[in-house]
């Protein structure tokens, strides 16, 4: 097991986004949990159903190096990966390639990894490369985004789905959240966050 200092150094070398407050559940800080409480939360079915990971390897802005850097991070001890269905800043498909590679070459099974992705509303997307039908109702946008993430990540479920940013109207944000809850009910997502 790597020390905190070693993981931080490796994270910087690999270009990771690492923060002591980057807990696996996006709502951890808003729920007022301590770091110790958050790491002891039960359930969720990610890397371990016994505890949540305190650190995630962030994959934004890695571009064509995403596969290489995610593999390096996992081989260096990270067991959580954060990405988003937002081609403007993330290459989710290359994260999926990395996950497949460590499973094939290192025997690291899906149950040993925590995967977090995000739904990014239209305002945060590149208008020329939106990963869902921009003219579809919000519920359909969320469903299409989740389906794209699962396909990109080559998995049947994610451990955490985060709303990348609230929408302009509260009603729209709540509509998206209800679609998130349906994804949990369908077994596609284990936990939700903002």
N, C-alpha and C positions, 0 to 999 in steps of 0.2 A: 504494500500500500504506500502510495506516495505522500510525502508531507505536503502541507499547505504551501510552504515556500517553494518546493520543487514544482508543484502544479502551476503556481503563478508564473514561475520562470518559464516553464514549458509553454504555458498559455501565451506568454508574450512572444516567445520565439516563433510559435506557430500562428501568431496573429489572432489569438483567441480574444473573445470578449468575455472577460472573467470579472466577476464582482462578488464580494461577500454577500451582497443583498440579492444576487441572482438565484433565487430559490426556484425550485421546480414548479411550484404553484404560484401563478401570477397574483393571487389574492392574499398570499401569506402576510405581506406587510399590512395590507388593509384590514386583515383579520386580527392584527395585533399579536401574532404569535412570535415567540422568541425563536431564534435559530434552532435551538435544541428541540423545542416543541415541533417545529416544522419538519425537522429531520426524522422525528419519531411518528409522524402521521402514518396511520395504517391504511392499507388498501391502495387502490389506484392501479395495481398490476403492472408497474413499469419495470425498471431494472430489478426491483425487489418489492414484493408486496409488504415487506417488513419495514422499510424506511425509504424516505425520499432522498434524492441526491441534493447536496447543497450547492453543487456547481454544474453548470452546463457549458458546453463548448458552443460559442456563438458562430454562426456560419455566414453572417452578412458580409458583403463586399469581398468575398474570397474569389469570386468569379471562376475562371477556369482552373484554379488551384484548389477548389473546394474538395474534391475527392482526396487528393494527396494530404491536405491539412486535416480533414476529418479523420482519416486513417491514422495519421500521426498522433492526433489528440487522443483517440481511443487507445492506441497502443501505448500511450504515455500515462494512461490511467483514468482518463475521463470516461464516464459511463452515461453521460447525458449529452444530448445534442439539441440545440435550439435552431430552428429554421423558420421559414415563412413561405406561404404561397404568394410570393411577391417577386416576380422575375426581375423587377427593377433593381433589387438589392441582393437577392438570394438565388442560388442555383439548387433548388430542392432535388432536382433530378440527379445532380452529382452527389448530394448527400446520400440519396438512395443507393447510388453506385458504391459509395464508401461503405455503407452499412452491409451491403451484399459482399463486398470484398473482405471485410473483417470476419464475416460469418464463414465465408468459404476458406480463407487462408488461416484464420486464427481460431476457428471453431467457436466464435463468440455468438451465442444465440440471441434472438430477438428479446427473449425474456430477461436478458442481462443488460439491456440498454434502455434508457429513458429517452423517448422521442417527443419533442415538443414542436408544434408548428403554430402558425398564426393565420387567421383570416384578416386580410387587409382590405378595408373598404375602398371604393373607387378613388377617393381623394388621395390615397397613398400609392396608387398604381400608376405605372407608365401607360398613358392612354393608347399607345400603339402595341402594347403587349399585356393585356389584361387576361389572367388565367381562367376567367369565367365570362359568361355572357353579360356584358355591362348593361344591356337593356332588360334583362330578366328581373323579376321581383327579387327583393332582398333574400327571401328564404331560398330561392333557387340559386342565387349567387353563392350563398353559404354552402349549400349542398354541392354545387359544382366545384367550389374551392376545396372542400374536404375530399371529394372524390379525386381531384387533381393531386392533392397532397399524398393521399394513400397510394395512388399510382406512381407518383414521383419517388416516394420513399420505399416503395416495394414492400408494403406491409398492409395488413388488414385492419390495423387500428393504430392510433397514436395515444400516448399517455397523457398528453396535455394539449388542449387547444386554447389559444389565447386570442382575444379580440385585440388586434394590433393598435387600434385607436377607436374611441367612441365615434359614432356618427354625429352629424350636425344636429339632428333632432332626437330627443329622448325616445320618442315612439319608434323611430327607426333602430336605435340601439337596442331597445327591448325586443323588437322583431328579430333582430340578429341573434340576441341571446336565447330566445325561445327556439330558434333553429339549432343553436348549439346544444340546448338541452335535449332536443330530439336525437341529435347525433350520439349523445351519451346513452339515451334509452335504446338506441339501435346497436350499441356495443362498438361503435366506431371510435369513440373517445372515452378516456377514463376520467379526466378532470378538466375543469374549465378555469380560465383566468382572464384578467383584463390587464 
